[in-house]
Structures are given as structure tokens and as C-alpha cells.
Amino acid sequence: MAKRAAIVTGASSGIGLAIAQTLGGEGYGLTVAARRPDKLEAAAEGLRSQGFEVNAVAGQLTEEEVVQRVVASHRERFGRLDVLVNNAGVGLGAPVGEIQTKRLDLQIDLNLRSIILFYRECVDLLRAAGAEHRNALVVNTSSISGKSGQAWLSVYSATKAAVVGFTQAMHRELGAEGIKSTALCPAFVDTPMTDFVKGQVSAEEMIRPEDIAAAVKLLLDVSPACVIPEIQFLRPAEAL
Ligand SMILES: NC(=O)c1ccc[n+]([C@@H]2O[C@H](COP(=O)([O-])OP(=O)(O)OC[C@H]3O[C@@H](n4cnc5c(N)ncnc54)[C@H](OP(=O)(O)O)[C@@H]3O)[C@@H](O)[C@H]2O)c1
């Protein structure tokens, strides 16, 4: 049985899968969660083939009951939680006059509400890890659009800004118990989510999912006395 364990949501592709790879390589037992069962199982098999211990739970993380099922399954399989990665998210663009209520609710429920629910459901396990080694970690995938709201992506931007706010609050609320929280705020990353923009920005010009995973590895290693409340990932043109 792995000595440390992690939950990674949205782990069936892109950033979440890269983070799961990195955590698996660091010896973490993994519970991976995402929406579509077939895609998730294929990703889980790929991780198992590298020798990692992987528990996969598929479902809509917009549903409270599914969040609870993921955490219960993880608890049963590993009995501990050292790292929680709240990464599942969706971006649905629309001009403000055409925002559809269903798409508004989906983005709020997945990008923000599910993160809050995961914290609530996991906090006892995180506290136990914090009490043991003072270095439990929660990573929440926000976006650079959470730092600077983007036209057409207004709802997405608002949910991601809220993730930064919630992360700051959690860091202040739980930090003294040995539980670090960090929001990741990337610009375009080369994943299926950015396929819609690859006509204008090539995949080679984008941040790689592995770059985000490398930041998570750094967060594992930094001392709990060192606060990294957010990390922004800019592309060269944006960094000027
Ligand atoms: N790519 C970027 O440029 C970029 C930039 C900034 C922030 N982000 C954020 O990074 C995170 C990961 O995105 P990505 O780029 O890696 O995209 P991705 O490859 O499309 O991955 C999204 C993941 O979230 C899962 N997911 C989507 N809806 C879900 C739902 N209702 N319930 C459970 N799981 C669901 C997906 O599973 P299914 O495929 O089965 O739906 C998939 O595993 C998101 O929070 C996104 O907002 C991305």
C-alpha cells in the first residue's frame, strides 16, 4: 500500500492526467475522477501500467452525491489523503446577452461548488495528514482568466476568480493545521480544452500540461512554512 495518497479530479486528460502522472511517480496512491467512464478507465489503465496504485471513480462532479462517492471510495481504498487536486473544470463562452442558464449553472457547479464540496468532504482526512507531517496540500486549478476577466468567457472568468478567493481563504483557515492551499492560474495550456483556439495559437506556443505538473511537484516539496497561494503561468507575449 502506498505511504501517501492523493485525489485528482479531471484526471482523464490534459492537466489533471499530467498531475496524476507526477504524483504516481512520486509514490502516491491515486484516486482519479472525471465525467466519462470509458475515458477515465483508459487513463487509469495507462497509469496502472506504470506501476501506480489507481482507484477510478467516474461521475458528474456537479453532483454532491458523486463528490461524496469519490471521497468515500478513496477513504476505503487508501485510508488517508495527503494531496487533493481540484482540477476538473469547464469553460463555455458566450456574449453576456446570450448566457444560457444551464451553462451558467454548470460552470458554477463544477468550477467552484464542487471544489468547496471536496474541501468539506476531505477536511478530516487532510487534517489527519496535516497533524502527521504538517505538509498536506490542496491544489485548485483556477486560470489566468481568474486574475484578469476575459470577454466572452465572463462566467468562466468569474468562477475562476472565485477559486482564487476560496483558495486564499482556505490557506488562511487551514494553514496552521499543516494544510497548504494553492491556486494554479495558467494561460493557454495544450489540452483538449484549447482545441477551439488552436487555429489562432498553435499547440507549440502553449504551456504544456507537464509544466503545470512540475509546479505541483514543487508545491509538494516546499516547506509548510513557505506560502505559495497562487502560481500564474504566462506565455511569453503575456509576460511582457
Ligand atoms: N487548457 C487550458 O488552457 C486551461 C487554462 C487555464 C485553466 N484550465 C483549467 O484546467 C483544468 C483542466 O482542464 P484541461 O485543460 O486539462 O482540460 P481537459 O483536458 O478537457 O480536462 C478536463 C477534465 O475535467 C473533466 N470534467 C469535465 N466536466 C466534468 C464534470 N462535469 N464532472 C467531472 N469531470 C469533468 C474531464 O472529463 P471528461 O473529459 O470525461 O468530461 C477531464 O478529465 C480546468 O479546470 C480548466 O478550467 C485550463
The ligand as a Tripos MOL2 file, in Angstrom:
@<TRIPOS>MOLECULE
LIG
   48    52     1     0     0
SMALL
NO_CHARGES

@<TRIPOS>ATOM
      1 N1         -6.2730   24.2280  -21.0680 N.am      1 LIG1
      2 C1         -6.1500   25.4980  -20.6700 C.2       1 LIG1
      3 O1         -5.7040   26.3830  -21.4330 O.2       1 LIG1
      4 C2         -6.5100   25.9050  -19.2660 C.ar      1 LIG1
      5 C3         -6.0870   27.1710  -18.8260 C.ar      1 LIG1
      6 C4         -6.4170   27.5530  -17.5340 C.ar      1 LIG1
      7 C5         -7.1240   26.7090  -16.7090 C.ar      1 LIG1
      8 N2         -7.5230   25.4780  -17.1730 N.ar      1 LIG1
      9 C6         -8.2750   24.6360  -16.2600 C.3       1 LIG1
     10 O2         -7.5860   23.4190  -16.1250 O.3       1 LIG1
     11 C7         -8.4930   22.4020  -15.7250 C.3       1 LIG1
     12 C8         -8.2570   21.1640  -16.5780 C.3       1 LIG1
     13 O3         -8.5320   21.4980  -17.9250 O.3       1 LIG1
     14 P1         -7.7570   20.8470  -19.1610 P.3       1 LIG1
     15 O4         -7.2580   21.9600  -19.9700 O.co2     1 LIG1
     16 O5         -6.8220   19.7980  -18.6920 O.co2     1 LIG1
     17 O6         -8.9920   20.2390  -19.9640 O.3       1 LIG1
     18 P2         -9.4250   18.7560  -20.3810 P.3       1 LIG1
     19 O7         -8.2580   18.0200  -20.9570 O.co2     1 LIG1
     20 O8        -10.6370   18.9550  -21.1860 O.co2     1 LIG1
     21 O9         -9.7740   18.0560  -18.9790 O.3       1 LIG1
     22 C9        -10.9320   18.3800  -18.2680 C.3       1 LIG1
     23 C10       -11.1560   17.2780  -17.2580 C.3       1 LIG1
     24 O10       -12.2910   17.6160  -16.4420 O.3       1 LIG1
     25 C11       -13.2490   16.5470  -16.5310 C.3       1 LIG1
     26 N3        -14.6070   17.0470  -16.4340 N.ar      1 LIG1
     27 C12       -15.2310   17.9410  -17.2370 C.ar      1 LIG1
     28 N4        -16.5100   18.1010  -16.8610 N.ar      1 LIG1
     29 C13       -16.6980   17.2880  -15.7800 C.ar      1 LIG1
     30 C14       -17.7940   17.0120  -14.9340 C.ar      1 LIG1
     31 N5        -18.9880   17.5890  -15.1070 N.pl3     1 LIG1
     32 N6        -17.6280   16.1050  -13.9470 N.ar      1 LIG1
     33 C15       -16.4290   15.5010  -13.7540 C.ar      1 LIG1
     34 N7        -15.3580   15.7290  -14.5160 N.ar      1 LIG1
     35 C16       -15.4890   16.6220  -15.5270 C.ar      1 LIG1
     36 C17       -12.9820   15.9300  -17.8870 C.3       1 LIG1
     37 O11       -13.5820   14.6560  -18.0000 O.3       1 LIG1
     38 P3        -14.4300   14.3340  -19.3490 P.3       1 LIG1
     39 O12       -13.4650   14.5130  -20.4930 O.co2     1 LIG1
     40 O13       -14.9300   12.9690  -19.1700 O.co2     1 LIG1
     41 O14       -15.5100   15.4010  -19.3790 O.co2     1 LIG1
     42 C18       -11.4710   15.9560  -17.9150 C.3       1 LIG1
     43 O15       -10.9570   14.8880  -17.1600 O.3       1 LIG1
     44 C19        -9.8750   23.0170  -15.8300 C.3       1 LIG1
     45 O16       -10.3180   23.4090  -14.5530 O.3       1 LIG1
     46 C20        -9.6490   24.2380  -16.6920 C.3       1 LIG1
     47 O17       -10.6030   25.2360  -16.4520 O.3       1 LIG1
     48 C21        -7.2260   25.0700  -18.4210 C.ar      1 LIG1
@<TRIPOS>BOND
     1     1     2 1
     2     2     3 2
     3     2     4 1
     4     4     5 ar
     5     4    48 ar
     6     5     6 ar
     7     6     7 ar
     8     7     8 ar
     9     8     9 1
    10     8    48 ar
    11     9    10 1
    12     9    46 1
    13    10    11 1
    14    11    12 1
    15    11    44 1
    16    12    13 1
    17    13    14 1
    18    14    15 2
    19    14    16 1
    20    14    17 1
    21    17    18 1
    22    18    19 2
    23    18    20 1
    24    18    21 1
    25    21    22 1
    26    22    23 1
    27    23    24 1
    28    23    42 1
    29    24    25 1
    30    25    26 1
    31    25    36 1
    32    26    27 ar
    33    26    35 ar
    34    27    28 ar
    35    28    29 ar
    36    29    30 ar
    37    29    35 ar
    38    30    31 1
    39    30    32 ar
    40    32    33 ar
    41    33    34 ar
    42    34    35 ar
    43    36    37 1
    44    36    42 1
    45    37    38 1
    46    38    39 2
    47    38    40 1
    48    38    41 1
    49    42    43 1
    50    44    45 1
    51    44    46 1
    52    46    47 1
@<TRIPOS>SUBSTRUCTURE
     1 LIG1         1 GROUP 0 **** ****
